[in-house]
Amino acid sequence: MPYETVNEYEIEYSSARLPESEHWAAMVAIYGPSPSPMHRNCIFPPQRVSIDTVARYSDPADRSVR
């Protein structure tokens, strides 16, 4: 999954298949600093970026997040 780092935060971009549909939705999650390098501290759980935007494939959904 693509991600970028802004200061100490990690922003993760992903896509999720919509239930009972062939379409995909763009998702974003934000992780903060963690005392353990093995675990990430999720401060903003994965959520859909835009209710109105859907894609036919997962790759375009990932790109639409940015």
Secondary structure as UniProt FT lines:
FT   STRAND          3..6
FT   TURN            7..8
FT   STRAND          9..17
FT   TURN            19..20
FT   STRAND          24..32
FT   TURN            37..38
FT   STRAND          41..48
FT   TURN            51..52
FT   HELIX           58..65
//
